[in-house]
Amino acid sequence: MRLRSLFIAAACGSALTVGAVPSTAAPEMTAHQRFDGLSRDLRGQLAGHWFDAAAGKLTVAVPTEQAARQARAEGANAVVVRRSAADLDRLLGSVRKLIGTGVPGVYSWGVDVRDNQVDVTVNTSRRTEATDRFLTAVRALDGVNVVETKSQQRQQAGTVQTGSPWWPGSETNCSVGFSATDANGGKHFLTAGHCTNDANQAAYGQSGQQNRLGTSNVGGTRSVNAREGDMGVVAVTDPGWTLSPAVNTWGQPAVTVTGSAEAMVGDRVCHSGNTSKWQCGEVKYTNKSVDYGGGLIIEGLTFTTACSLGGDSGGGWLLGDKAVGLHDGGPSQCVQNPSDDELSIFQPVNEALRKWNLTLVTGTGSGDTTAPTAPAGLRSTGVTSSSVSLAWDASTDNVGVTAYEVLQGGTVATRVTGTTATVTGLSADTAYTFAVRAVDAAGNQSKQSADVNARTSSGGTGGRTFTNDTDYPIRDYQVAVSAVRSTATGTAANPVVVKVDATHTCLEDLNVTLVAPSGRGYPLMRTPGGNYSCHPFPAGKTFSVVPAAGEAAGGTWTLRIGDNGPGDTGVLSGWSVTV
């Protein structure tokens, strides 16, 4: 009989690197390594932590300036916040008490570490009098932010697709998560609990109850789909099946799982499911609760911006080559720049490994020695008296690009995971030369891009206006996203002024939003709804917005233009924000 290799239905492309970058200098620590190295005293004071992709560093939230100085001395960015971890826990406890066994429409809640608050998300299409009573009570709690939506995530199921599916009995397929063994050498794989609800159910590697591979939820004790989590185990017992640490990368060279990790906010993670294939995104929330309805509340879940679809359930999520989660649920369709009700959700994998005392099947890595292509199209997108903003076209790699290094005079000035960066700390009215190179998960570096020259401004305007002149198409039913990096200090001006240079044949089709460095969104213009006549977007349209108290001026400000109508397109040619 030919052996059938059991591949993991998970994959990761442009994931955050977890390995060292080969160089003559000491390798830069990752955010996870930096967090693991924080002193016990400092970690006891943290109100939260996340990876700041723009700065390429670990950021921690602390309650005092003294703790912030300690964090900076230990190599982390630090933000002083109002609420401690204990304060947030108490606040979350109050929210949970109000929710009890469930409130109609209230489908997720948890701590938002970046904004130092508790978020509660409500599907207003399911609103009842009980919902209104809950909203009145929860809004009275200082530190709770209520987000209203018209839809919500669901636990996913799907039909037969290509990839690495498995079939629980005669049901529709789920996706394989991670291979694992028990203390006696027994073979298993982890997947979603809602795929393994039935005890002692036959598990198949082919539709139509063919190609049996083992048994799901042996003894009825190897599946959880409740408050504790969404995780289950399939015993691989039939002859001919072997376990592999290789990740199904859908035709690309295999990624090999080398261990497990806990994802933090800001991490770039990837997954591959039987339906959505290879998808990547950013971790937006961790340790959040979801109410899927019917009394099913699950706690401790992680939310990401990556796409997912029905049939992906149970598939593995990775941070670089480290296993981090099992797919739980998501939206009914994939969208660009998803809102909170369109995020994908996973169950942290380490919880499942600990619960059933399983050991992840791992390998030694892919042995990848192929360098990415050199980034092209390096350009300056804006300057201030002390900074230069840059953008470039993405590199390609046989496995996946994980980071870009921006070089100033041959020295690494900053390291980012996306295709934009801002170099700060520069002198006014001075010419600089920059280049950029790509790095993959194995640490291979591309050749440098062509140089680009930029001169900082003289500083006569006070350095409070920041500009991005890169063109972004505005397409039907999509969102154009453009960001600028502000180096201004202190709190934002009142008002914050935004100037938008764009062309579009139907102004009324557009939703325009300014997103502050805190992640708080400020609507600038909204589609009127109903029947309306179209007018062209005016040149140099200016908006003013009153920022929230204490809104910081420094950091990444983002302009989002969503086109909600058919038949009209345009271009965002540039914009500025004065803070």
C-alpha positions as CSV (number, residue, x, y, z in Angstrom):
1,M,0.0,0.0,0.0
2,R,1.3,3.5,-0.9
3,L,1.9,5.6,2.2
4,R,-0.3,8.7,2.4
5,S,1.4,11.7,4.1
6,L,-1.0,13.6,6.3
7,F,-0.2,17.3,5.6
8,I,-1.2,20.2,7.8
9,A,-3.9,22.4,6.3
10,A,-2.1,25.5,7.2
11,A,0.3,27.8,5.6
12,C,2.1,31.1,6.0
13,G,3.6,33.5,3.5
14,S,4.5,37.0,4.5
15,A,4.6,36.2,8.2
16,L,6.6,37.9,10.9
17,T,10.1,36.4,11.0
18,V,10.9,34.2,14.0
19,G,14.5,33.4,13.0
20,A,17.7,35.4,13.0
21,V,18.8,37.6,10.0
22,P,22.3,36.6,8.8
23,S,24.6,39.5,9.1
24,T,28.0,40.4,10.4
25,A,26.3,42.3,13.2
26,A,24.3,40.6,16.0
27,P,20.8,39.7,14.9
28,E,18.0,42.0,15.9
29,M,15.7,40.5,18.5
30,T,12.1,39.8,17.5
31,A,9.2,41.3,19.5
32,H,8.5,37.9,21.0
33,Q,12.2,37.5,22.0
34,R,12.1,41.0,23.5
35,F,9.0,40.2,25.5
36,D,10.4,37.0,26.8
37,G,13.5,38.9,28.0
38,L,11.6,41.5,30.0
39,S,12.3,41.5,33.7
40,R,9.8,39.9,36.0
41,D,9.3,43.2,37.8
42,L,8.4,45.0,34.5
43,R,6.1,42.2,33.3
44,G,4.2,42.4,36.5
45,Q,3.3,46.0,35.7
46,L,2.2,45.6,32.1
47,A,-1.4,46.5,31.2
48,G,-0.8,45.0,27.7
49,H,1.7,44.5,24.9
50,W,1.7,44.4,21.1
51,F,3.9,44.4,18.1
52,D,4.1,47.9,16.5
53,A,4.7,47.0,12.8
54,A,5.4,50.6,11.9
55,A,8.2,50.9,14.4
56,G,9.2,47.2,14.1
57,K,9.3,46.9,17.9
58,L,7.6,45.5,20.9
59,T,5.3,48.1,22.6
60,V,4.1,47.8,26.2
61,A,1.4,49.6,28.1
62,V,2.3,50.6,31.6
63,P,0.5,52.6,34.3
64,T,3.4,54.9,35.4
65,E,6.2,56.9,33.7
66,Q,8.7,55.2,35.9
67,A,7.7,51.8,34.5
68,A,7.8,53.4,31.0
69,R,11.4,54.4,31.6
70,Q,12.2,50.9,32.8
71,A,10.6,49.4,29.6
72,R,12.6,51.7,27.3
73,A,15.8,50.7,29.1
74,E,14.9,47.1,28.4
75,G,14.5,47.8,24.7
76,A,10.7,48.2,24.3
77,N,8.6,51.1,23.2
78,A,6.4,52.2,26.1
79,V,3.0,53.9,26.4
80,V,1.7,55.2,29.7
81,V,-2.0,54.3,30.2
82,R,-4.7,55.1,32.6
83,R,-5.8,51.6,33.5
84,S,-3.7,48.8,34.9
85,A,-4.1,45.1,34.0
86,A,-6.0,44.7,37.3
87,D,-8.3,47.6,36.4
88,L,-9.0,46.1,32.9
89,D,-9.7,42.6,34.5
90,R,-12.2,44.2,36.9
91,L,-13.9,46.1,34.1
92,L,-14.1,43.0,31.9
93,G,-15.6,41.1,34.9
94,S,-18.3,43.7,35.2
95,V,-19.1,43.4,31.5
96,R,-19.2,39.6,31.8
97,K,-21.6,39.9,34.7
98,L,-23.9,42.1,32.7
99,I,-23.8,39.6,29.8
100,G,-24.4,36.5,31.9
101,T,-25.5,33.7,29.7
102,G,-26.0,36.0,26.8
103,V,-27.7,39.1,25.5
104,P,-29.3,39.3,22.1
105,G,-27.0,40.9,19.6
106,V,-24.0,41.1,21.9
107,Y,-21.5,38.7,20.2
108,S,-17.9,39.6,21.3
109,W,-16.2,41.3,24.2
110,G,-12.6,41.6,25.5
111,V,-9.7,43.9,26.3
112,D,-8.3,46.1,23.6
113,V,-4.7,46.5,24.8
114,R,-3.8,49.3,22.3
115,D,-6.7,51.5,23.4
116,N,-6.5,50.4,27.1
117,Q,-10.2,49.7,27.2
118,V,-12.8,46.9,27.0
119,D,-14.6,46.6,23.7
120,V,-18.1,45.2,23.4
121,T,-19.4,44.5,19.9
122,V,-23.2,44.4,19.2
123,N,-25.0,43.3,16.1
124,T,-27.8,45.8,16.1
125,S,-29.9,43.8,13.6
126,R,-30.6,41.5,16.5
127,R,-31.4,44.3,19.0
128,T,-34.2,43.8,21.6
129,E,-35.3,45.5,24.8
130,A,-32.8,43.3,26.7
131,T,-30.1,44.6,24.4
132,D,-31.1,48.2,25.1
133,R,-31.0,47.6,28.9
134,F,-27.6,46.0,28.5
135,L,-26.3,48.9,26.4
136,T,-27.5,51.5,29.0
137,A,-25.8,49.6,31.8
138,V,-22.5,48.9,29.9
139,R,-22.1,52.4,28.6
140,A,-22.2,53.7,32.2
141,L,-19.0,51.8,32.8
142,D,-16.0,54.0,32.4
143,G,-13.5,52.4,30.0
144,V,-16.0,50.4,27.9
145,N,-16.2,51.1,24.2
146,V,-19.3,49.8,22.4
147,V,-19.0,49.0,18.6
148,E,-22.2,48.6,16.7
149,T,-22.4,46.4,13.6
150,K,-25.0,45.0,11.3
151,S,-23.5,41.5,11.1
152,Q,-21.2,39.1,12.9
153,Q,-18.9,36.1,12.6
154,R,-20.0,32.5,12.6
155,Q,-18.4,29.2,13.0
156,Q,-17.7,28.0,9.5
157,A,-18.6,24.8,7.6
158,G,-18.2,24.2,3.9
159,T,-18.3,21.9,0.9
160,V,-15.6,19.7,-0.6
161,Q,-12.6,21.7,-2.0
162,T,-9.1,20.9,-2.9
163,G,-6.3,21.1,-0.3
164,S,-5.9,19.2,2.9
165,P,-9.5,18.6,4.2
166,W,-10.8,15.9,6.4
167,W,-14.4,14.6,6.8
168,P,-16.1,13.9,10.1
169,G,-18.3,11.0,9.2
170,S,-20.8,11.9,6.5
171,E,-20.7,15.6,7.3
172,T,-19.1,18.4,5.3
173,N,-15.4,18.8,5.5
174,C,-13.2,20.7,8.0
175,S,-9.4,21.4,7.7
176,V,-6.5,19.6,9.4
177,G,-4.7,21.7,12.0
178,F,-1.4,20.4,13.4
179,S,0.0,16.9,13.7
180,A,0.8,15.8,17.3
181,T,1.7,12.7,19.3
182,D,0.8,11.5,22.8
183,A,3.1,10.2,25.5
184,N,2.8,6.7,24.1
185,G,3.7,7.7,20.6
186,G,0.1,7.6,19.4
187,K,-0.6,9.7,16.3
188,H,-3.2,12.5,16.3
189,F,-4.0,15.9,14.7
190,L,-5.6,18.9,16.3
191,T,-8.5,20.7,14.7
192,A,-11.6,22.6,15.7
193,G,-13.9,21.5,18.5
194,H,-17.0,22.2,16.5
195,C,-15.7,19.7,13.9
196,T,-15.3,17.0,16.5
197,N,-18.5,17.2,18.6
198,D,-19.6,13.6,18.0
199,A,-17.8,11.0,20.1
200,N,-16.0,8.2,18.4
201,Q,-16.9,9.4,14.9
202,A,-15.1,8.0,11.9
203,A,-12.7,10.5,10.3
204,Y,-12.0,10.3,6.6
205,G,-9.4,11.8,4.2
206,Q,-11.7,11.7,1.3
207,S,-15.3,12.7,0.7
208,G,-18.0,10.1,0.5
209,Q,-16.7,8.3,3.7
210,Q,-13.7,7.0,1.8
211,N,-10.0,6.7,2.8
212,R,-10.5,6.4,6.5
213,L,-7.7,7.9,8.6
214,G,-8.9,7.4,12.2
215,T,-11.4,8.4,14.8
216,S,-12.5,11.8,16.0
217,N,-13.1,12.6,19.7
218,V,-12.2,9.2,21.1
219,G,-14.1,8.3,24.2
220,G,-16.0,11.6,24.0
221,T,-13.3,13.4,26.0
222,R,-11.3,14.9,23.2
223,S,-13.4,17.8,22.0
224,V,-14.4,21.2,23.5
225,N,-16.7,23.7,21.9
226,A,-17.7,25.9,24.9
227,R,-16.4,28.7,27.1
228,E,-13.1,26.8,27.5
229,G,-12.4,27.0,23.8
230,D,-12.9,25.5,20.3
231,M,-10.5,22.6,19.9
232,G,-10.6,18.9,19.3
233,V,-8.4,15.8,18.5
234,V,-8.6,13.2,15.8
235,A,-6.7,10.0,16.4
236,V,-4.8,8.8,13.3
237,T,-5.0,5.0,13.6
238,D,-5.4,3.5,10.2
239,P,-2.4,2.0,8.5
240,G,-0.6,3.9,5.9
241,W,-1.1,7.4,7.3
242,T,2.0,9.2,8.5
243,L,2.3,12.6,10.3
244,S,4.3,15.4,8.8
245,P,5.5,18.8,10.2
246,A,5.3,20.1,6.6
247,V,2.7,22.9,6.0
248,N,0.5,22.8,2.9
249,T,1.5,26.0,1.1
250,W,-0.7,25.4,-1.9
251,G,2.0,24.8,-4.5
252,Q,4.7,26.8,-2.9
253,P,7.8,25.2,-1.2
254,A,6.8,23.8,2.1
255,V,7.1,25.6,5.4
256,T,8.1,23.3,8.2
257,V,6.6,23.7,11.7
258,T,9.5,24.1,14.2
259,G,7.5,24.7,17.4
260,S,4.6,26.7,18.8
261,A,4.2,30.3,20.1
262,E,1.6,32.7,21.5
263,A,0.5,35.4,19.1
264,M,0.5,39.0,20.3
265,V,-1.5,42.0,18.9
266,G,0.3,43.3,15.9
267,D,1.8,40.0,14.8
268,R,1.5,39.1,11.1
269,V,0.0,35.5,11.0
270,C,-1.1,33.3,8.2
271,H,-3.3,30.3,7.7
272,S,-4.4,28.0,5.0
273,G,-7.8,26.4,4.8
274,N,-9.5,24.1,2.4
275,T,-11.6,26.9,1.0
276,S,-9.8,30.3,1.3
277,K,-6.4,28.7,0.6
278,W,-3.3,30.7,1.7
279,Q,-4.3,33.9,3.7
280,C,-2.4,36.3,5.9
281,G,-3.2,39.2,8.1
282,E,-2.5,41.0,11.4
283,V,-3.6,40.0,14.9
284,K,-6.0,42.7,16.1
285,Y,-7.2,41.3,19.4
286,T,-6.2,38.4,21.7
287,N,-8.1,36.7,24.6
288,K,-11.5,37.9,23.4
289,S,-14.9,36.3,23.9
290,V,-17.5,35.5,21.2
291,D,-21.2,34.6,21.5
292,Y,-22.2,32.5,18.5
293,G,-25.8,32.3,19.6
294,G,-27.8,29.4,21.0
295,G,-26.0,29.6,24.3
296,L,-22.5,29.0,22.7
297,I,-20.0,31.5,24.3
298,I,-16.3,30.9,23.7
299,E,-13.6,32.7,25.6
300,G,-9.9,33.3,25.0
301,L,-10.0,33.7,21.2
302,T,-7.7,35.6,18.8
303,F,-9.0,37.9,16.1
304,T,-7.1,38.7,12.9
305,T,-7.6,40.6,9.6
306,A,-6.9,37.6,7.4
307,C,-9.5,36.2,5.1
308,S,-11.3,32.9,5.9
309,L,-14.3,31.0,4.6
310,G,-16.4,28.0,5.3
311,G,-14.5,24.8,5.2
312,D,-11.4,26.4,6.8
313,S,-12.5,25.3,10.3
314,G,-9.8,23.6,12.3
315,G,-6.9,24.6,10.0
316,G,-3.7,25.8,11.4
317,W,-2.5,29.4,12.0
318,L,1.2,30.2,12.0
319,L,3.6,33.0,13.0
320,G,6.5,32.4,10.7
321,D,7.2,28.7,11.3
322,K,5.6,28.5,14.7
323,A,2.1,27.1,15.3
324,V,-0.2,29.6,17.0
325,G,-3.8,28.6,16.5
326,L,-6.6,26.5,15.2
327,H,-9.2,28.1,12.9
328,D,-12.5,28.8,14.7
329,G,-14.7,31.1,12.7
330,G,-15.1,34.2,10.6
331,P,-17.2,36.2,8.1
332,S,-19.4,34.9,5.4
333,Q,-17.2,36.5,2.7
334,C,-13.7,37.9,2.4
335,V,-13.3,41.6,2.3
336,Q,-10.3,44.0,2.1
337,N,-9.6,46.1,5.2
338,P,-12.2,44.2,7.4
339,S,-14.1,45.8,10.2
340,D,-14.5,44.1,13.5
341,D,-17.4,42.0,12.4
342,E,-15.5,40.8,9.4
343,L,-12.4,39.4,11.3
344,S,-11.3,35.8,11.3
345,I,-10.9,34.0,14.6
346,F,-8.6,31.3,16.0
347,Q,-8.2,29.2,19.1
348,P,-4.6,29.4,20.6
349,V,-3.0,26.0,19.9
350,N,-0.9,25.8,23.1
351,E,-4.1,25.5,25.1
352,A,-5.1,22.4,23.2
353,L,-1.6,20.8,23.4
354,R,-1.6,21.3,27.2
355,K,-5.1,20.1,27.7
356,W,-4.5,16.7,26.1
357,N,-0.8,16.5,26.9
358,L,0.2,16.3,23.2
359,T,3.5,17.1,21.6
360,L,3.6,19.0,18.3
361,V,5.2,17.2,15.4
362,T,8.1,19.5,14.4
363,G,10.9,19.5,11.9
364,T,14.2,21.4,11.5
365,G,13.0,24.0,9.0
366,S,12.7,24.2,5.3
367,G,16.4,24.6,4.4
368,D,15.4,27.6,2.2
369,T,18.5,29.3,0.7
370,T,16.7,31.3,-2.0
371,A,16.8,35.1,-1.5
372,P,13.8,37.3,-2.3
373,T,13.9,39.6,-5.3
374,A,15.1,43.1,-4.8
375,P,12.3,45.6,-4.0
376,A,11.5,47.9,-6.9
377,G,9.9,51.4,-7.2
378,L,11.4,52.9,-4.1
379,R,10.1,56.4,-3.7
380,S,9.7,59.2,-1.2
381,T,6.0,59.8,-0.2
382,G,6.5,62.7,2.2
383,V,8.9,64.7,4.3
384,T,9.0,66.8,7.4
385,S,11.8,68.7,9.0
386,S,12.9,65.5,10.8
387,S,11.6,62.5,8.8
388,V,11.2,61.0,5.4
389,S,8.4,58.6,4.5
390,L,9.1,55.9,1.9
391,A,7.2,53.3,-0.1
392,W,8.1,50.6,-2.5
393,D,6.8,47.6,-4.5
394,A,6.6,44.2,-2.8
395,S,9.4,41.7,-3.4
396,T,8.7,38.0,-4.2
397,D,10.1,34.9,-2.6
398,N,9.9,31.1,-3.0
399,V,8.4,30.9,0.5
400,G,7.5,34.4,1.6
401,V,9.0,37.8,2.4
402,T,8.8,38.5,6.2
403,A,10.4,41.9,6.5
404,Y,12.0,44.8,4.8
405,E,15.1,46.7,6.0
406,V,15.4,50.4,5.2
407,L,19.0,51.5,4.7
408,Q,20.2,55.0,5.3
409,G,23.8,55.5,4.1
410,G,24.3,51.7,4.2
411,T,23.1,51.3,7.8
412,V,19.7,49.8,8.8
413,A,17.5,52.7,9.9
414,T,14.3,50.7,10.5
415,R,12.8,47.3,9.8
416,V,9.1,46.8,8.8
417,T,6.8,44.1,7.6
418,G,4.9,46.1,5.0
419,T,5.9,48.2,2.0
420,T,6.0,51.6,3.7
421,A,8.3,53.1,6.3
422,T,9.2,56.4,7.9
423,V,12.7,57.2,8.9
424,T,12.8,59.7,11.8
425,G,15.3,61.6,13.8
426,L,16.7,63.4,10.8
427,S,18.1,66.9,10.5
428,A,16.1,69.8,8.9
429,D,16.9,70.9,5.3
430,T,19.3,68.0,4.7
431,A,19.6,65.6,1.8
432,Y,19.6,61.8,2.5
433,T,20.0,58.7,0.4
434,F,17.9,55.5,1.1
435,A,17.7,52.0,-0.1
436,V,15.6,49.0,0.9
437,R,16.1,45.2,0.9
438,A,13.8,42.2,1.6
439,V,14.3,39.4,4.1
440,D,12.5,36.0,4.1
441,A,11.7,33.6,7.0
442,A,15.0,31.8,6.6
443,G,16.9,35.1,6.9
444,N,17.9,35.3,3.3
445,Q,18.4,38.9,2.2
446,S,17.7,40.3,-1.3
447,K,19.9,42.7,-3.2
448,Q,19.4,46.3,-2.3
449,S,16.9,48.4,-4.3
450,A,18.0,51.4,-6.4
451,D,18.7,54.4,-4.2
452,V,16.3,57.2,-3.7
453,N,17.2,60.7,-2.6
454,A,15.1,62.9,-0.4
455,R,15.6,66.2,1.4
456,T,13.9,67.1,4.7
457,S,12.0,70.4,4.9
458,S,13.3,73.5,6.6
459,G,11.0,73.2,9.5
460,G,9.4,76.6,9.0
461,T,5.9,75.2,9.4
462,G,6.6,73.7,12.7
463,G,6.6,70.1,11.5
464,R,2.9,69.5,12.2
465,T,1.7,68.7,8.7
466,F,2.4,65.3,7.2
467,T,1.8,64.2,3.6
468,N,1.5,61.1,1.4
469,D,1.6,61.8,-2.3
470,T,1.4,58.2,-3.5
471,D,-1.5,57.4,-5.9
472,Y,-4.0,54.8,-4.8
473,P,-6.9,53.7,-7.0
474,I,-10.5,54.1,-5.7
475,R,-12.4,51.0,-7.0
476,D,-16.0,50.0,-6.7
477,Y,-16.8,48.3,-3.4
478,Q,-13.2,48.4,-2.2
479,V,-11.3,50.6,0.2
480,A,-8.3,52.8,-0.7
481,V,-5.9,53.0,2.3
482,S,-3.0,55.5,2.6
483,A,-0.9,56.2,5.7
484,V,1.5,58.9,6.9
485,R,3.8,58.7,9.8
486,S,3.7,61.7,12.2
487,T,6.7,62.6,14.2
488,A,4.9,65.4,16.1
489,T,4.9,65.3,19.9
490,G,2.2,65.9,22.4
491,T,-1.5,65.7,21.8
492,A,-3.2,66.3,18.5
493,A,-4.4,69.8,17.6
494,N,-8.1,70.7,17.9
495,P,-9.2,70.5,15.2
496,V,-7.1,68.0,13.2
497,V,-7.2,69.2,9.5
498,V,-7.2,66.8,6.6
499,K,-6.7,67.8,3.0
500,V,-7.6,65.3,0.3
501,D,-6.5,65.4,-3.3
502,A,-8.6,62.9,-5.3
503,T,-10.5,62.4,-8.5
504,H,-13.9,60.5,-8.5
505,T,-17.0,61.0,-10.5
506,C,-19.4,60.3,-7.7
507,L,-18.6,62.1,-4.4
508,E,-21.8,60.6,-2.9
509,D,-20.5,57.0,-3.3
510,L,-17.6,57.6,-0.9
511,N,-17.1,57.0,2.8
512,V,-14.0,58.8,4.1
513,T,-12.5,58.0,7.5
514,L,-9.4,59.2,9.3
515,V,-7.8,56.6,11.6
516,A,-5.6,58.0,14.4
517,P,-2.5,56.2,15.8
518,S,-4.6,54.9,18.6
519,G,-6.8,53.0,16.2
520,R,-9.7,55.4,16.8
521,G,-11.7,56.2,13.6
522,Y,-13.0,59.7,12.8
523,P,-15.7,59.7,10.0
524,L,-15.0,62.6,7.6
525,M,-17.7,61.9,5.0
526,R,-20.4,59.2,4.7
527,T,-22.5,57.9,1.8
528,P,-26.0,59.5,2.2
529,G,-27.9,56.3,1.4
530,G,-31.1,56.0,-0.6
531,N,-31.4,57.7,-4.0
532,Y,-29.0,60.5,-4.8
533,S,-27.4,62.4,-7.7
534,C,-23.6,62.1,-8.3
535,H,-21.2,65.0,-8.2
536,P,-17.4,65.0,-8.8
537,F,-15.1,64.9,-5.8
538,P,-13.8,68.6,-5.5
539,A,-10.1,69.3,-5.8
540,G,-8.3,69.8,-2.5
541,K,-11.3,69.0,-0.3
542,T,-10.6,69.9,3.3
543,F,-12.1,68.2,6.4
544,S,-11.8,69.2,10.1
545,V,-12.3,66.8,13.0
546,V,-12.3,67.2,16.8
547,P,-10.0,64.6,18.2
548,A,-10.8,62.7,21.4
549,A,-9.2,64.0,24.6
550,G,-5.6,63.0,24.9
551,E,-5.3,61.8,21.3
552,A,-1.6,61.6,20.5
553,A,-0.2,63.5,17.5
554,G,2.6,61.1,16.9
555,G,2.3,57.8,15.1
556,T,0.6,56.5,12.0
557,W,-2.4,58.4,10.7
558,T,-4.4,56.5,8.0
559,L,-6.9,57.8,5.5
560,R,-9.5,55.2,4.3
561,I,-11.8,56.0,1.3
562,G,-14.4,53.3,0.6
563,D,-16.4,53.3,-2.6
564,N,-19.9,52.0,-1.9
565,G,-21.4,52.4,-5.4
566,P,-21.1,50.8,-8.8
567,G,-19.8,52.3,-12.1
568,D,-17.6,55.1,-10.8
569,T,-13.9,55.0,-10.0
570,G,-11.2,57.4,-9.2
571,V,-7.7,58.0,-7.7
572,L,-6.5,59.2,-4.3
573,S,-3.5,61.2,-5.5
574,G,-2.4,62.6,-2.2
575,W,-3.4,63.8,1.2
576,S,-2.1,65.6,4.3
577,V,-3.0,65.8,7.9
578,T,-2.2,68.7,10.2
579,V,-2.0,67.6,13.8
